[in-house]
């Protein structure tokens, strides 16, 4: 997942966190992300904030536990599609600006317009939202904590 994230313009560590959370049926504690993925606390914090800022994951607070837990947002696919759409539209805008600043032959114009159209076909809304397990509690929660997720 880290390599996929890099190709999508995200930090590799954010992709590793995303991949781990995608495979986890339960919210995962911050300290568990650090330990399991062997990422520094600072790197974990920076990348979870990045994923939160981009609407991909959410922080869960538990009334009886001071630790932060994370899970993938149900609408994460929409957030990722919006991010990809923004990048694609920015690329098309740069190509249009390039065409307007340079004298190009009609053949060159057609090729650049073809690239713009191709990029435009790659932009589409995400048709599904990520399924969420019925039991969205942490595997690390005690039995008395099981019903207190916010």
N, C-alpha and C positions, 0 to 999 in steps of 0.2 A: 504494500500500500504506500510505503514511503516513496518508491520510484514513480508510482502513478501520480502521487501528490506533486512531486517535483515537475513532472510533465505538465501538470495543470497549474503551475505557478505558485504552489504552496511550498512551505519548508518541508523537507523530508521528515523531520521529527513530527510535525503536525500530521503527516500522513501515517506515520507509525501509530500515533495515538488514535487517530481516526480508525485505522484498521483494527486495533485492539478493542476499541469500544464497539465497533460493528459486530465483532464476534462475541461480545459479552452480553448475555441475556439480562444482566443486572447492572445497575449503576456501579461505577468503579471508583474507589477512593483514590484521591490524589497520591497518597503515599504508595499505593499499589501500582499506579502507573510508573512512578519513579523506580520502584523495585523491579517489577516485571520487565519493563522496557529498558532498564539500565540507562536512564536519562537523568541528568542532574536535576535537582529541584528547580533551579533557575530556568533551565531549558523546558522542563515540563510546564512550569508556570507561564512562561512566554508563549508556548505553543497552545496551551489550553485557552489562554486569553485570545490568541489569534483565531482559533476555531469558534470561540464564543462570539467574538466580534463579527465574524462572517456568518453567524446564524446556523452553524453546523452542529455544535454541541451545546448542552446546557449544564449549568452547575446546579446540583441538588443539595439542599440543606436538610439535615435531619435534626429534629428537635432535641434528641437525647445524645447527639454525637457532634462534636465540634469540627470533625473532619469535613472537607469538601469532597463530594462525589460528583461524577460526571456521567452523562449518557448522551447518545446521539439524539438530536431533536427529531421529532416526527416529521417535520417539514424540511429536514436537512437537504433533501434532494432539490427542493425548490430554491434554497439558498445557494447551492452549488451551481444550479442552472442559471440563476441570476448573475452569479459571479462570472461564469463562462460567457454569458451573453454580453456582459459589460466589456470583457476583454475583446470579444469578437467585434463588437461595435466600435471600440477604440481602434482596432486594427483597420477596419474599413475606413474610419475617419482619417487615419494616417495615409492610407492609400489614396483617398480622394484628394487630400491636401497635396500629396506628391504629384498627382496628375495635374492639379491646378497650378503648381509652381514650375513645372517643367514643360518644355515644348517636346511633345512626343509624337511619333508617327501614328497613323491610325492603327497600324498593327500593334504597336506598343500599348496604345490606349485600350484596344480590345483585350489584350492579354491581362492587363491590370484590372479591367472591369470584370473579366472572367474570374480572377482571383477574388475580387470583392463579392461576386455572386456566389462563389463556392463557400466563402466564409459565411455569408448570409444563410446558406442552406444548412450550415452546421448549428445554427442557433434555433433551438426549439425548447419550449417549456418541458419540464420533467413530467411525464404522464402519471407517475405514481409517487406515493409517499412511502417512506420506509416503514415496514411493519414494526410494531412495538410488542414485546412480550406482554402477556396478561399480567404476569407478576414482575413489576418493575422495581423490585426491592434489591438491596445489595446482598450479595452472598456473605458479606462480612457483618451484616446486621445481626444483633441478637434477637431472640424470639420476642422480647419485649419491645424491640424497635421496629419490628416488621410492618406495623401499620401506621407509622408516623412520618412517612415521606411527605414533604411539601410539594 
